[in-house]
Amino acid sequence: MERLTRRTDFRAAAAGMRASVGAFVVQARRRAEAGPVRIGFTVSRQVGNAVERNRVRRRLREIVRLAQGGGMRDGHDYVLIGRRAALNAPFGEMRQELDAALSRIHDPERATGAARERSLHQPGPPQPAKPRRRTRRQPRQA
C-alpha cells in the first residue's frame, strides 16, 4: 500500500466515486495503470485545531492499517476525508463503516459521486440553459 502525496492525485480521486459515512468520507478512483493500492488522508481545518486533526488522521490511518486493504482493490486510489465525528466515534464502528463504504464504492448500483454522472467531455445533447429572471427596477416614490 502506497501513500498519495501530490495534490493532483487527491483532486483526481475527488472526481471519482464517493461514499459518505458518519465519521469520514471515502473517495475512490480507478487508475489507468495497474499497481498497488494508493491511499491518502485529509482532514479540514473545520474539524478542529492541529491536535484534533492529527488525532483524526491517526485514527483513519489505523483503521486502514488494520483492514490491510480488505475491501480495497489494486489499481485504485483512495482518499479518506476525516470528519469531526471521527474524534469520538467508537473504533470498531469506524472499521465497520470503512468496510461498508468500500463495498458501496465498488458496487456501481449503490455508488455516488461524479463517476456515475455523464462526463463533461462525453458527447451528448447539451444541457438547456436556465432562463434568466429579469426584474425591472421601479422608480422610487418621493
C-alpha positions in Angstrom: 0.0 0.0 0.0 1.4 3.4 -1.0 0.5 6.9 0.1 -0.9 9.7 -2.0 1.1 12.8 -1.6 0.5 15.0 -4.7 -2.4 17.4 -4.9 -3.2 16.2 -8.4 -3.8 12.7 -7.1 -6.1 14.0 -4.4 -8.1 16.0 -7.0 -8.3 13.1 -9.3 -9.8 10.9 -6.5 -12.3 13.7 -5.8 -13.6 13.3 -9.3 -14.3 9.6 -8.8 -16.8 7.8 -6.7 -17.5 8.6 -3.0 -19.2 7.0 -0.1 -20.1 9.1 3.0 -20.3 7.5 6.4 -20.7 9.1 9.9 -17.0 9.6 10.7 -15.4 10.1 7.3 -15.9 10.2 3.5 -14.2 7.7 1.2 -13.3 8.8 -2.3 -12.0 6.3 -4.9 -10.8 6.4 -8.4 -9.5 3.6 -10.7 -6.1 4.4 -12.2 -5.2 3.8 -15.8 -2.2 1.8 -14.8 -2.3 -1.3 -12.6 -0.4 -1.2 -9.4 -0.7 -1.3 -5.6 -3.4 0.5 -3.7 -2.6 4.1 -3.0 -4.3 5.9 -0.2 -4.4 9.5 1.1 -5.8 11.1 4.2 -7.0 14.6 4.7 -8.7 16.5 7.5 -10.1 20.0 7.1 -9.3 22.9 9.5 -13.0 23.0 10.2 -12.6 19.7 12.2 -10.6 21.5 14.9 -7.2 22.5 16.0 -4.0 20.7 14.9 -4.1 18.3 17.8 -7.6 17.2 16.9 -6.9 17.0 13.2 -3.9 14.8 13.8 -5.8 12.6 16.1 -8.5 12.1 13.4 -5.8 11.4 10.8 -4.1 8.8 13.1 -7.4 7.0 13.7 -8.1 6.9 10.0 -4.6 5.5 9.2 -5.0 2.9 11.9 -8.4 1.6 10.6 -6.8 1.3 7.1 -3.8 -0.5 8.5 -5.9 -3.0 10.4 -8.1 -3.6 7.4 -5.0 -4.4 5.4 -6.7 -3.4 2.2 -9.6 -5.8 2.8 -12.1 -4.1 0.5 -9.5 -2.0 -1.4 -8.6 -3.1 -4.9 -5.3 -2.9 -6.7 -5.1 -0.2 -9.3 -7.3 2.2 -7.3 -6.6 5.4 -5.4 -8.5 6.1 -2.2 -8.8 9.3 -0.1 -10.3 9.3 3.4 -11.6 12.7 4.5 -12.0 12.9 8.2 -14.9 14.5 9.9 -15.3 15.8 13.4 -17.4 12.8 14.4 -14.2 10.6 14.0 -12.9 12.1 17.2 -15.4 10.4 19.4 -16.7 7.5 17.2 -16.0 4.0 18.6 -13.1 2.4 16.8 -14.9 -0.8 15.9 -17.8 1.2 14.4 -15.3 3.1 12.3 -13.8 -0.1 10.9 -17.3 -1.4 10.0 -18.1 1.9 8.3 -14.9 1.6 6.2 -15.9 -1.8 5.0 -19.5 -0.6 4.3 -18.2 2.4 2.4 -15.8 0.3 0.3 -18.5 -2.2 -0.6 -20.7 0.7 -1.7 -18.0 2.3 -3.8 -17.3 -1.0 -5.7 -21.0 -1.7 -6.2 -22.0 0.5 -9.1 -25.6 0.4 -8.2 -25.0 1.9 -4.8 -22.1 4.3 -5.6 -22.5 8.1 -5.6 -20.4 10.8 -7.0 -19.1 12.1 -10.2 -18.3 8.7 -11.6 -22.0 7.8 -12.1 -22.7 11.0 -14.0 -22.0 11.7 -17.6 -18.6 13.3 -18.1 -18.4 16.8 -19.4 -16.3 15.5 -22.3 -18.6 12.8 -23.4 -20.8 13.5 -26.5 -24.4 14.1 -25.8 -27.1 16.7 -26.0 -26.2 19.9 -24.4 -28.0 20.8 -21.2 -30.5 23.6 -21.7 -29.5 26.9 -20.1 -31.6 28.1 -17.1 -33.8 31.0 -18.1 -32.7 34.3 -16.6 -35.1 36.0 -14.4 -35.3 39.7 -15.2 -36.6 42.3 -12.9 -37.2 45.8 -13.7 -36.4 48.4 -11.1 -39.3 50.6 -10.2 -38.5 54.3 -9.7 -38.7 55.4 -6.1 -41.7 57.2 -4.9 -40.9 60.5 -3.3 
